[in-house]
């Protein structure tokens, strides 16, 4: 079988993720390292899940916080739609099918929690074209690896820019779940895929700045159309960027 390993640029054909991410100031690696211990320690100790956010919790927060949550929401829309389609198509079996069903539920919960926190400022769900990657075992796990690895790095890179303690705690509660998804699909691929992916290949995980995440996004084409923007942000669709 041909090597099918879509990148995020191939998923984000119309630039929805680039558009959301462009509104978030990128962080430097140094700023992440300076703040990582304080952020991770405080959030882990709090142990509050994202659904604990009250409806519209982001409305009173800074524009930067809203932009970051909307960037996260766009990523979650993409992941939730991918797994939902994979489950509905019924082409997966064994542990991959279990993985898809489990993660689909998690991603739906993430979407609902972020929408609840953002209230009227939430960006709309784009439409998607997954190019057949949900219709076979091999294409599915390769795409899932791309999505989960990028999701982990995106949350890690953006979290240090969040001003609100409540929203930061909520974002950090999603990050480790994405990391567990990434480890799980890497483990499955190492046992049943065509490349030996370790569930934990390195002792430290690098954060990606928004620019770095968006560089990956430029090679995707899964988002086929971008829904209407929120009135407060005035987001408009951009032409697709091809890699």
Buried (B, 14 or more C-beta within 10 A) or exposed (E): EEEBBBBBBBBBBBBBBBBBBBBBEBBEEEBBEEBBEEBBEEBEEBEBBBBBBEEBBBEEBBEBBBBBBBBBBBBBBBBBBBBBBBBEBEBBEEBBBEBBBBBBBBBBBBBBBBBBBBBEBBBBBBBBBBBEBBBBBBBBBBBBBBBBBBBBBBBBBBBBBBEBEBBBBBBBBBBBBBBBBBBBBBBBBEEEBEEEBEBEEEEEBEBBBBEBBBBBBBBBBBBBEBEEBBEEBEBEBEEBBEE
